[in-house]
Amino acid sequence: MTAPVTSNVPLPGPDIHPDRWRMLVLLAVAELLGMSLWFTGSAVGPILQTRWQLTGEQVGWLTTMVQLGFVAGTAVSAVLNLADIVPAKRLFAASATLGAVGSAWLAFAPGFGSGLASRFAAGFFLAGVYPPAMKMAATWFRARRGLAVGAVVGALTIGKAGPYLVHALPGVGVVPVVLTASASAAVAALIVLIGYRDGPYPFAPRPFSWSLVSSVLRNREWRLSTGGYLGHIAELYCFWTWIPAFFAASLSAQTGASIAASSAEASLLAFGVIAVGGIGCVWGGVAGDRIGRERLVTWAMAASGTCALLIGLTFGRSLWLLVPIALVWGFFVIADSAQFSVLVTESVPAHAVGTALTVQTSLGFLLTTFTIQAVPPVERAVGWALAFPMLAVGPALGIWSIQRLVVARYDRLSA
């Protein structure tokens, strides 16, 4: 995922406002609760697959529609410049509330079509939850902005894992999982609406502009930064979407139990390996500020790609082999996410940052709609032991693109 970044050049000076940590905790809690809507469809996918007689590809669409909704919501927000017209706290609160309502319909949806509509609505309104939170956090920090953004991205990562934890509870079905997430999003709206206020470091609006799209696309450094991001996000959302199915199939192969009987344990494991990414985000934010963003994203993608290659060897084997690799993968697969936004802001002129970030985000989530849907047919053809290792292609291409970016920037600065 990407995070809106407010400046091409880090602002000097310490962060001294006494309320900054309280506001960061408030925003982190709100993001954790609000973003729990994202994977409710995936968490209850095994139940809905049986209830509605769905194929693997159709189960994937329960997440893919969230991706499409997010792209649509991002586009509408950008074209209308909602982030600059509507105060961030009100945009967040309204979007979280509407997202909660749209997502709640999945609990009562009579069929697959209405379920997809519910997931699209959730994704559409989540476009007003994630970006505004990044903007709000940035108004409280400047010297430690990487840490602040990393903390908020980490919180939303744990929030996305939340539905898997609820589903892992004994006897919990579709309604409790879905409505717990919707109630959490509603609470997030109240927390921000009542408790948040903007910090001492506001920044100038950076609206989306159609007239700037062509110039952004022609910018070589932007293309290389975005190439790294595309490799990252293609792997990330396939991992997040399909790791529960991988766990369930692996447990079934190991124990002889049915996949359905393994789904609760698989959901608990999925929660752990996705939620550990929250720690990875904070580490990535701190490390990116210290060692450089290009180096950080290269290291993180190398680690996550290696885990993608290795995890296939653990399929059907002891959890003592599988879980450690999955935890390392979950840590590194998201650790570099926020840094790609910073790389983009360093690649284009200040007046084009808003447009550059919007185009990058839209391309990334559009790509995930294809990569998520590609996993089930690949799994049927070659099995899980080979399906997940194929995800290593994403970080490999991402590293290649980022290394070319390093060379391009060196050439520019040396000219």
C-alpha positions as CSV (number, residue, x, y, z in Angstrom):
1,M,0.0,0.0,0.0
2,T,1.0,3.6,-0.4
3,A,0.9,6.4,2.1
4,P,0.4,10.0,1.2
5,V,3.6,11.9,1.9
6,T,3.6,15.6,2.5
7,S,6.9,16.9,1.4
8,N,9.7,16.2,-1.1
9,V,12.3,17.3,1.4
10,P,12.2,16.3,5.1
11,L,11.5,19.2,7.3
12,P,14.2,20.1,9.9
13,G,13.8,20.3,13.6
14,P,12.5,18.1,16.3
15,D,8.9,17.1,16.9
16,I,8.2,18.8,20.2
17,H,4.4,19.2,20.5
18,P,3.3,17.4,23.7
19,D,0.1,15.9,22.1
20,R,1.9,14.3,19.1
21,W,2.1,10.8,20.6
22,R,-1.5,10.8,21.9
23,M,-2.7,11.8,18.5
24,L,-0.6,9.1,16.9
25,V,-2.0,6.4,19.2
26,L,-5.5,7.7,18.5
27,L,-5.0,7.5,14.7
28,A,-3.4,4.1,15.0
29,V,-6.3,2.7,16.9
30,A,-8.8,4.2,14.5
31,E,-7.0,2.7,11.5
32,L,-6.8,-0.7,13.2
33,L,-10.5,-0.6,13.8
34,G,-11.5,1.0,10.5
35,M,-9.4,-1.2,8.1
36,S,-10.8,-4.4,9.7
37,L,-13.5,-4.2,6.9
38,W,-11.0,-5.1,4.2
39,F,-10.7,-8.9,4.6
40,T,-14.0,-9.8,6.1
41,G,-15.0,-11.5,2.8
42,S,-11.8,-13.5,2.7
43,A,-12.2,-14.5,6.4
44,V,-15.6,-15.9,5.8
45,G,-14.8,-17.1,2.3
46,P,-14.8,-20.8,3.2
47,I,-18.2,-20.6,4.7
48,L,-19.7,-18.6,1.8
49,Q,-18.0,-21.0,-0.7
50,T,-20.1,-23.9,0.8
51,R,-23.2,-21.8,1.2
52,W,-23.2,-20.3,-2.3
53,Q,-21.4,-23.2,-4.0
54,L,-18.6,-21.0,-5.2
55,T,-15.4,-21.8,-7.1
56,G,-12.0,-20.8,-6.0
57,E,-12.0,-17.9,-8.4
58,Q,-15.3,-16.7,-7.1
59,V,-14.0,-16.7,-3.5
60,G,-11.1,-14.6,-4.8
61,W,-13.6,-12.0,-6.1
62,L,-14.7,-11.4,-2.5
63,T,-11.4,-9.6,-2.1
64,T,-10.9,-8.5,-5.7
65,M,-14.1,-6.4,-5.5
66,V,-12.6,-4.5,-2.5
67,Q,-9.6,-3.7,-4.6
68,L,-11.7,-2.4,-7.4
69,G,-13.9,-0.4,-5.0
70,F,-10.8,1.1,-3.5
71,V,-9.5,2.1,-7.0
72,A,-12.9,3.7,-7.8
73,G,-13.0,5.5,-4.4
74,T,-9.5,6.8,-4.8
75,A,-10.3,8.1,-8.3
76,V,-13.5,9.8,-7.3
77,S,-11.8,11.4,-4.2
78,A,-8.8,12.6,-6.4
79,V,-10.9,14.0,-9.2
80,L,-13.2,15.9,-6.8
81,N,-10.2,16.9,-4.6
82,L,-12.2,15.7,-1.5
83,A,-9.0,15.5,0.6
84,D,-8.5,19.3,0.1
85,I,-12.2,20.3,0.3
86,V,-13.4,18.2,3.2
87,P,-11.6,18.3,6.6
88,A,-9.6,15.0,7.0
89,K,-11.4,14.0,10.2
90,R,-14.8,14.5,8.7
91,L,-13.9,12.6,5.5
92,F,-12.5,9.8,7.6
93,A,-15.5,9.6,9.9
94,A,-18.1,9.7,7.1
95,S,-16.2,7.1,5.0
96,A,-15.7,4.7,7.9
97,T,-19.4,4.9,8.8
98,L,-20.5,4.4,5.2
99,G,-18.0,1.6,4.8
100,A,-19.3,-0.1,7.9
101,V,-22.9,0.0,6.5
102,G,-21.8,-1.3,3.1
103,S,-19.7,-4.1,4.5
104,A,-22.5,-5.1,7.0
105,W,-24.7,-6.1,4.1
106,L,-22.4,-9.1,3.5
107,A,-23.8,-10.7,6.7
108,F,-27.3,-10.8,5.2
109,A,-26.5,-11.0,1.4
110,P,-28.8,-13.7,-0.2
111,G,-26.3,-14.5,-2.9
112,F,-23.0,-14.0,-4.6
113,G,-23.9,-10.9,-6.6
114,S,-25.1,-9.0,-3.6
115,G,-22.1,-10.1,-1.7
116,L,-19.8,-8.7,-4.3
117,A,-21.7,-5.4,-4.2
118,S,-21.2,-5.2,-0.5
119,R,-17.4,-5.8,-0.9
120,F,-17.2,-3.1,-3.6
121,A,-18.9,-0.6,-1.3
122,A,-16.5,-1.4,1.5
123,G,-13.5,-0.9,-0.7
124,F,-15.0,2.3,-2.2
125,F,-15.4,4.0,1.2
126,L,-12.1,2.7,2.6
127,A,-10.5,5.0,0.1
128,G,-11.6,7.7,2.5
129,V,-10.2,6.0,5.6
130,Y,-6.6,5.1,4.8
131,P,-5.2,8.1,2.9
132,P,-6.8,10.8,5.3
133,A,-5.2,9.0,8.3
134,M,-1.8,9.2,6.7
135,K,-2.4,12.9,6.1
136,M,-3.5,13.5,9.7
137,A,-0.5,11.7,11.2
138,A,1.8,13.8,9.0
139,T,0.5,17.0,10.5
140,W,1.9,16.0,13.9
141,F,5.4,14.9,12.8
142,R,8.2,16.1,10.6
143,A,11.6,14.8,11.9
144,R,10.1,11.4,12.7
145,R,7.5,11.3,10.0
146,G,8.7,7.9,8.8
147,L,8.1,6.4,12.2
148,A,4.6,8.0,12.4
149,V,3.5,6.8,9.0
150,G,5.0,3.3,9.7
151,A,3.1,3.1,12.9
152,V,-0.3,3.9,11.3
153,V,0.4,1.5,8.4
154,G,1.3,-1.1,11.0
155,A,-1.9,-0.6,12.8
156,L,-4.0,-0.9,9.7
157,T,-2.1,-4.1,8.9
158,I,-3.1,-5.6,12.2
159,G,-6.7,-4.4,11.6
160,K,-6.9,-6.2,8.3
161,A,-5.9,-9.4,10.1
162,G,-8.6,-8.9,12.7
163,P,-11.5,-10.8,10.8
164,Y,-9.3,-13.9,10.7
165,L,-8.9,-13.8,14.5
166,V,-12.7,-13.5,15.0
167,H,-13.3,-16.3,12.5
168,A,-10.9,-18.5,14.5
169,L,-13.1,-18.4,17.5
170,P,-15.1,-21.6,18.0
171,G,-18.6,-21.6,16.4
172,V,-18.3,-18.2,14.9
173,G,-20.0,-17.8,11.5
174,V,-20.5,-15.1,8.9
175,V,-22.6,-12.7,10.9
176,P,-20.3,-12.2,13.9
177,V,-17.2,-11.8,11.7
178,V,-18.8,-9.2,9.4
179,L,-20.7,-7.3,12.0
180,T,-17.7,-7.1,14.4
181,A,-15.7,-5.5,11.7
182,S,-18.5,-3.0,10.8
183,A,-19.0,-2.1,14.5
184,S,-15.2,-1.6,14.7
185,A,-15.3,0.8,11.8
186,A,-18.2,2.7,13.3
187,V,-16.2,3.1,16.6
188,A,-13.2,4.3,14.5
189,A,-15.4,7.0,13.0
190,L,-16.4,8.2,16.5
191,I,-12.8,8.1,17.8
192,V,-11.6,10.4,15.1
193,L,-14.6,12.7,15.0
194,I,-14.5,13.3,18.7
195,G,-10.8,13.0,19.7
196,Y,-8.7,14.2,16.7
197,R,-7.5,17.6,15.8
198,D,-4.9,18.7,13.2
199,G,-1.3,19.1,14.3
200,P,1.2,22.0,14.0
201,Y,2.7,21.0,10.6
202,P,0.0,21.5,8.0
203,F,1.0,21.3,4.3
204,A,-0.2,22.8,1.1
205,P,-2.9,20.9,-0.9
206,R,-1.7,18.7,-3.8
207,P,-4.7,18.1,-5.9
208,F,-5.0,15.5,-8.7
209,S,-4.7,17.0,-12.2
210,W,-5.5,15.2,-15.4
211,S,-3.2,17.6,-17.2
212,L,-0.3,16.3,-15.2
213,V,-0.9,12.6,-15.9
214,S,1.1,12.5,-19.1
215,S,4.1,14.4,-17.6
216,V,4.1,12.0,-14.6
217,L,4.0,9.0,-16.9
218,R,6.9,10.4,-18.9
219,N,9.0,10.8,-15.8
220,R,11.6,7.9,-15.8
221,E,12.2,8.0,-12.0
222,W,8.5,7.9,-11.3
223,R,8.1,4.9,-13.6
224,L,11.0,3.1,-11.9
225,S,9.6,3.9,-8.4
226,T,6.2,2.7,-9.5
227,G,7.7,-0.4,-11.0
228,G,9.1,-1.3,-7.6
229,Y,5.8,-0.7,-6.0
230,L,3.9,-2.8,-8.5
231,G,6.2,-5.8,-7.8
232,H,5.7,-5.2,-4.1
233,I,1.9,-4.9,-4.1
234,A,1.3,-7.8,-6.5
235,E,3.0,-10.1,-4.0
236,L,1.5,-8.4,-0.9
237,Y,-2.2,-8.8,-1.7
238,C,-1.8,-12.4,-3.0
239,F,-0.1,-13.3,0.2
240,W,-2.7,-11.6,2.4
241,T,-5.6,-13.0,0.4
242,W,-4.5,-16.6,0.0
243,I,-2.4,-17.4,3.0
244,P,-5.4,-18.7,4.9
245,A,-6.2,-21.1,2.1
246,F,-2.6,-22.2,1.9
247,F,-2.6,-22.9,5.7
248,A,-5.9,-24.9,5.5
249,A,-4.7,-27.0,2.6
250,S,-1.3,-27.6,4.2
251,L,-3.0,-28.7,7.5
252,S,-5.3,-30.9,5.6
253,A,-2.4,-32.6,3.8
254,Q,-0.5,-33.0,7.0
255,T,-3.3,-34.3,9.2
256,G,-5.7,-35.9,6.8
257,A,-8.6,-33.7,8.1
258,S,-10.8,-31.9,5.6
259,I,-10.0,-28.4,4.5
260,A,-13.2,-27.1,6.1
261,A,-12.2,-28.7,9.4
262,S,-8.9,-26.9,9.3
263,S,-10.3,-23.5,8.5
264,A,-10.5,-22.2,12.1
265,E,-6.9,-23.1,12.8
266,A,-5.8,-21.7,9.4
267,S,-7.6,-18.4,10.3
268,L,-5.7,-18.1,13.6
269,L,-2.4,-18.7,11.8
270,A,-3.3,-16.2,9.1
271,F,-4.1,-13.6,11.7
272,G,-0.6,-14.1,13.2
273,V,1.4,-13.9,10.0
274,I,-0.5,-10.9,8.7
275,A,-0.6,-9.0,12.1
276,V,3.2,-9.4,12.5
277,G,3.5,-7.1,9.5
278,G,2.4,-4.3,11.9
279,I,5.8,-4.6,13.6
280,G,7.4,-4.8,10.2
281,C,5.9,-1.5,9.2
282,V,7.2,0.3,12.2
283,W,10.7,-1.2,11.6
284,G,10.5,-0.2,8.0
285,G,9.6,3.4,8.8
286,V,12.6,3.7,11.2
287,A,15.0,1.8,9.0
288,G,14.0,3.8,5.9
289,D,14.8,7.1,7.6
290,R,18.2,5.7,8.8
291,I,19.6,3.7,5.9
292,G,17.8,5.1,2.9
293,R,14.6,4.1,1.3
294,E,16.0,2.4,-1.8
295,R,18.2,0.1,0.4
296,L,15.3,-0.6,2.7
297,V,12.9,-1.6,0.0
298,T,15.5,-3.8,-1.7
299,W,16.3,-5.6,1.5
300,A,12.6,-6.1,2.3
301,M,11.7,-7.4,-1.1
302,A,14.7,-9.7,-1.2
303,A,13.6,-11.2,2.2
304,S,9.9,-11.6,1.2
305,G,10.8,-13.0,-2.2
306,T,13.1,-15.6,-0.5
307,C,10.2,-16.6,1.9
308,A,7.9,-17.0,-1.1
309,L,10.3,-19.4,-2.6
310,L,10.9,-21.4,0.6
311,I,7.4,-21.7,1.9
312,G,6.4,-24.1,-0.9
313,L,8.9,-26.6,0.6
314,T,7.0,-26.6,3.9
315,F,3.6,-27.5,2.4
316,G,2.0,-30.4,4.2
317,R,4.9,-30.5,6.7
318,S,5.1,-29.7,10.4
319,L,3.9,-26.2,11.5
320,W,7.3,-25.9,13.2
321,L,8.8,-25.5,9.7
322,L,5.9,-23.6,8.0
323,V,5.0,-21.0,10.6
324,P,8.5,-19.4,11.1
325,I,8.9,-18.9,7.4
326,A,5.4,-17.5,7.1
327,L,6.0,-15.1,10.0
328,V,9.2,-13.8,8.4
329,W,7.3,-13.4,5.2
330,G,4.5,-11.5,6.9
331,F,7.0,-9.2,8.6
332,F,8.9,-8.2,5.4
333,V,6.2,-8.3,2.8
334,I,4.7,-5.1,4.2
335,A,7.7,-3.5,5.9
336,D,8.6,-1.4,2.8
337,S,5.1,-0.4,1.8
338,A,5.0,3.2,3.0
339,Q,8.5,3.9,1.6
340,F,7.3,3.6,-2.0
341,S,5.2,6.7,-1.6
342,V,8.3,8.6,-0.4
343,L,10.2,7.4,-3.4
344,V,7.5,8.8,-5.7
345,T,7.5,12.2,-4.0
346,E,11.3,12.4,-4.5
347,S,10.8,11.6,-8.2
348,V,8.4,14.3,-9.4
349,P,8.0,18.1,-8.9
350,A,6.1,19.2,-5.8
351,H,3.1,20.4,-7.8
352,A,2.7,16.9,-9.3
353,V,2.9,14.8,-6.1
354,G,-0.8,14.4,-5.6
355,T,-1.3,13.2,-9.2
356,A,1.7,10.9,-9.1
357,L,0.6,9.2,-5.9
358,T,-3.0,8.7,-7.2
359,V,-1.8,7.2,-10.5
360,Q,0.6,4.9,-8.6
361,T,-2.0,3.7,-6.2
362,S,-4.6,3.1,-8.9
363,L,-2.2,1.1,-11.0
364,G,-1.1,-1.0,-8.0
365,F,-4.6,-1.9,-6.9
366,L,-5.7,-2.6,-10.5
367,L,-2.8,-5.0,-10.9
368,T,-3.9,-6.9,-7.7
369,T,-7.3,-7.6,-9.2
370,F,-5.5,-9.7,-11.8
371,T,-2.9,-11.3,-9.6
372,I,-5.3,-12.3,-6.9
373,Q,-7.5,-14.0,-9.5
374,A,-4.5,-15.7,-11.0
375,V,-3.7,-17.8,-7.9
376,P,-6.6,-20.3,-8.0
377,P,-6.0,-21.6,-11.5
378,V,-2.3,-21.8,-10.9
379,E,-2.9,-23.7,-7.7
380,R,-5.2,-26.2,-9.5
381,A,-2.5,-26.7,-12.2
382,V,0.6,-27.1,-10.0
383,G,-0.6,-27.2,-6.4
384,W,0.1,-24.9,-3.5
385,A,3.7,-26.1,-3.2
386,L,4.5,-24.3,-6.4
387,A,1.8,-21.7,-6.6
388,F,3.2,-19.5,-3.8
389,P,6.8,-19.6,-4.9
390,M,5.6,-18.0,-8.2
391,L,4.9,-14.9,-6.1
392,A,8.6,-14.3,-5.9
393,V,8.5,-12.9,-9.4
394,G,6.9,-9.7,-8.0
395,P,9.7,-8.7,-5.6
396,A,12.4,-9.8,-8.1
397,L,11.0,-7.4,-10.7
398,G,10.6,-4.8,-8.0
399,I,14.2,-5.0,-6.9
400,W,15.3,-4.8,-10.6
401,S,13.3,-1.6,-11.0
402,I,14.5,0.0,-7.8
403,Q,18.2,-0.7,-8.7
404,R,17.6,1.0,-12.0
405,L,16.1,3.9,-10.1
406,V,19.3,4.1,-8.0
407,V,21.4,4.3,-11.1
408,A,19.0,6.9,-12.7
409,R,19.2,9.2,-9.7
410,Y,23.0,8.8,-9.5
411,D,23.3,9.8,-13.2
412,R,20.9,12.8,-12.7
413,L,22.8,14.1,-9.6
414,S,26.2,13.5,-11.3
415,A,25.2,15.4,-14.5
